[in-house]
Amino acid sequence: MSLLVVGLSHRSAPVSVLERAALNADTQAKLLQDTLAAEPAAEAAVLATCNRIELYADVDKFHAGVAELSTLLAQHSGVGLEELTPYLYVHYEDRAVHHLFSVACGLDSMVVGEGQILGQIKDTLARAQELHSAGKLLNDLFQQALRVGKRAHSETGIDRAGQSLVTFGLEQLAAGQPVEAWAQGKRALVIGAGSMSSLAAATLARAGVAEVVVANRTMERADRLVEILGESGTAARAVAMDAVADELTRADVAISCTGATGLVLTAEAVRSAVAGRTPTAGSEVPVASTPAAGKAGSDSRSVETVRGGFSVEGEAAVAGFDAAALEQHGAWVDNAPGEQVRLSEAETIAALAVAGRVPEMRRERTPEPVRQVALALLDLAMPRDVDAAAHRIDGVRLVDIESLADASADAPMAADVDLVRTIVADEVAAFGAAQRAAHITPTVVALRTMAADVVASEIARLDGRLPGLDEKQRAEITQTVRRVVDKLLHAPTVRVKQLAAEPGGAGYADALRTLFDLDQETVAAVSRATPHEAEGKNRGPA
């Protein structure tokens, strides 16, 4: 196994770099094609989320592979190689496996225990399979990663304290008040109609807002979400995107999560919306100490966000609503043709890992003054939908991905993280053993193929010497010879597979080829065969 991963994430790069390096679906496909065309890579897969871009490949040369994959990431992300290189990390072989398994369990997410990353890993594998860029190694790796992630969530309580990212954001807006008390009677504007926006609208409705207005580029999607909300007894209506500015003047809280590449709400639009407005009762909150940043100028961290579907905890956050209908709505938007909508959704738990974060990104906390709020803004998009400069406008409170990451930085790590790490370590060892054992399989198959050829040759020679044998006698002799060969080969082949699974066991395949003088081309041919074909060869006459 020569697995190599080169990537960048919220742990290694500032949000400004992650925003610029984001890869859309077409760019990911082109990156995979170019990676396969590169000399060192035989297989490739791209795991791209809102705060993670990782290129996995099966390479035959480590240094050449690192250089090639880094160059390809820079070319397709649009970020120069010299600028990108300081933020890249590299994992190889077992460390690469450990990294992906940790990612699948949510250990490498900004929100520890976040489970929707499993959906992104599944999408990554499906894309690689569709483009025929994933071979046996990456298929095995990503399928096992999915199993490991599911095992971590089923066998530990890493996500038992989970809440939706929407709820976490609303808690920050409420600034210490119960969300239900803070939201009671407010008018809410939700911009976007995807998975995260659906969860946001349902969470606001459950918290007791007086009205939910859904704005979206495609009215059909907005109408569908409004219909779901209406069936739960919530006053809701749909508007077109060009009505956002007008609706914002009447909204007390606005949540935005779209796939736009530019700003949806500029600072000027927000300033106009709150001009002359009086803060609502009970709206005193601390002023966010997060420095202002432009669309691509922030140096803060990102929170793991994902596409499609609701988590179990997300469904719990909207108890009383038709969660299944909301989930189907999100999946419907994800799979809809036409405009590409990048949808974000994530779980969060109260316990967040601090270890491994980029030291230079940590900020000193200072006491925060109190301000009156007329408009509360929650931006859950990446790249951001709301101009970060809006937080300096009087009467406005802005919480976005960066400030959520900052707010979570001091939370303690979940007690179950250590259990998940143990699971990951065990699964990495098991995966490595399985890969090493699989490495010797072509040699064993080639050995049995050679034995079958020897049996066939000797039976043919026996037919020439004893032409008078009837069919029954000939069949009995043939079966006897095959049983002898099977019994002679059984113990050595079973044992060599066991030995090969141990660390350093790769040399047993070479020893087997040397001892039995196996044709290297035959072994290579078996290696290139599909698992089904190899299994068929293994069930040959011998």
Protein Blocks (a to p, Z undefined) as FASTA:
>chain_A
ZZdcddddfklpcfklmmmmpccfklmmmmmmmmmmpmklmbdcddddfkbccdddddfb
fklmmmmmmmmmmmmnopafklmmmmpccdehjlmmmmmmmmmnopmpmbghiaklmmmm
mmmmmmmmmnopacfklmmmmmmmmmmmmmmmmmmcklmmgccfklmmmmmmnnopafkl
mmgopacddedjbfklmmmmmmmmmnopabdcdddfblklmmmmmmmmmmnopacddddf
klmmmmmmmpmbdcdddfbfbdfbdfklmmmmmgoiacdehiaccddfbdcddfklccbd
cddddeeiidfklmmmmgoiafklmmmmmmmmmmpghjddddddddddfbdcfehpafkl
pccdddddddddfbdcddfbdcdfbdfklmmpghiacddfklmmmmmmmpccdfklmmmm
mmmmmmmmmmmmmmmmmmmmmmmmmmmmmmmmmmmmmmmmmmmmmmmbcfklmmmmmmmm
mmmmmmmmmmmmmmmmmmmmpghilmmmmmmmmmnopafklmmmmmmpcfklmmmmmmmm
ZZ
